[in-house]
Amino acid sequence: MRENSQTPERPDEIERWPRARLESWHLERLAEVVAHARANVPFYSARWLQAGFGEGQIESLRDFERIPIVSKQDLIKARESWANSADGPVGFSTRGTSGEPLVLWLDAAEEEIYIRPTMRGFRWAGFRPAMTALLMSPVWHRLAACEAHAVVRLGGNCAFFWGSLGADNMDSFVRTLFSVRPEFVTTTAPFLLAMVRRGAQGGLDLAEAFRSVESVVAVGLPLTPRMREFLAERLGVGDVFERAGTQEGAALDDCRLHAMPHVHEDVCYLEVVDANGAPVAPGRRGRLVVTKLAPAGSVFVRYDTGDIAAFAVDPCKCGCGFRRLKIYGRPESSVMVGERMITAYDVRIGVERDSALLGRNVLLIRDRSAASGVLTVAIEGERSDGAEGVEERLCAELGVERVKILWLGGLRINWGFRQVIDGREIGISNG
Ligand SMILES: [Zn+2]
């Protein structure tokens, strides 16, 4: 039964294109998407007319950057004038973590377009013909819906883990690993971290469960370099790769060098902008703006995802010409401390310099003292030897005046996507 006669597809030539060629190709795609949106999506044509871009043509990136940026609220408010233009037969709802969920539509052409970057990401993560992959259920994300197609076209076989990736399902996930014996696994980082914790408490034999696994592709949390290595080591797998994306069309994958995920620039055009919508230089953080390059399904042109992101400064040494970008988090996974926006990722980087603190859940606490420049961080467990300087280190690295750490002792917090809580949620009244 487990035989797949598909011929694995070859690496895409576009990955190796010189930058100038890719840029002129982008310009053609952007002009195509803009023409499609203008002709088919009343919301965009009306909005652009209002902004003085009525019949504007895209002859340069500067022209494109004159198009107004839109937010999720704009699309929700626009209702039919945005949504009805999507003619896809498959719908996906966003999680709605930052408000009302938005339903996005996929059509067959778009699904086809998005299988390609998934195949590329899996190839980078070491997928080879005849391997078996244990995949997340496709309800997770529209990118997850492409995973089975990618595996089959790469000449592999796949099985799905059916069930939510919550603490209650760890045992059934492990049983599935034993029965499928996959070489390749896609899952969420919080679920892996929760399993590692259970393993450390003697509740799961991870080494045995993951014995056949060569690569794990993890989504859902921006991984710090140390956290990624920690996961690979504790699970006893060859390597862990970060995969990221947004429902609106951004798609990114780690290459084998793990030096920041590459943007699949053949399916999406990404920008990082400041509060006024002006582009920020590589290396600097701003808001992630997505344009989906497929003129199909739900149309996203200069859509502000709300994510905090930065482009890498240099090209990657792996030889792929696609730019690299890190998505650090969403506004709900960060706190404003005085004038600075601090993400949970930034705090983790500082905390994890102390090896004894690796693998402990770290949460930012949103409270009133943040306005006066105090960052409050909750860390599981007791202060360990060697962790004396952690407050000073965080102050220096994050540029905040004061850091207050709440050591949670035996209190365990579920690994999740949010990473910022109100102190009252864990019984802490602070400020
Ligand atoms: Zn690379």
Residues whose N, C-alpha, C, O or C-beta is under 5 A from the ligand:
A	BS01	ZN	C255 L257 C316 C318 C320
